[in-house]
Amino acid sequence: MVLRLSLPETLAAVTDTLSAGGVAILPCDTIYGFVGVAPETENRIRSIKGRGEDKPFLQLLPDLDWLSRLTRQEIPTRFAARWPGPLTLVVQARSGGTVAVRLPDSAFLRSVLAAVGKPLYSTSVNRAGSPPLHAIEEIIRQFESRVDLVVDAGVLPSAAASTIVDVTSRPYRVLRQGSLRIPDQDLEAGPF
């Protein structure tokens, strides 16, 4: 099923789909993404993308309060000040290892997160090893039959994914330079 973002029933349809364990394609801050409740939809999203288990998905969070459920690590204020927005931070996970998190700037995504009440996985719409798809017509052609819902927001203003910064050790490292530029001085050791 494909729904336009502008339709009044779209938010409820997305919330119902995700709450029931479905996977949707949604407009995110920068590009379209496969989205599903974490961790329940991990295997299905991996199957749709053809992605192995070695590369984790980032998690969209409803607000900063959710961070304490996923990490004990303090987020450097130089990065927290850039949220909400297209910045993904890799932090130490409470359960061990790391987790990538982002607070989206999209009012629609924030409404979905608030209604679902759980973090959501998000990953670019593409098959593993291929570049992200940007044209909604191509996204629908390739993936409509593989997901439960596609939300069509037309052409998104940015074609670059979020910037990913690892803040688990110093100096901090840019793992993927995306739509948000991080100055070199923000990566250096120093006060939070």
Secondary structure, DSSP 8 states (H G I E B T S, - for coil): -EEETTSTTHHHHHHHHHHTT--EEEE-SSSEEEEEETTTTHHHHHHHHT--TTS--EEE-SSGGGHHHH--S---HHHHTT-SSSEEEEEE-TTSSEEEEE----HHHHHHHHHH-S-EEEEESS-TTS-----HHHHHHHHGGGSSEEEE--S-S--S--EEEE-SSSS-EEEE--SS---GGGTSSS--
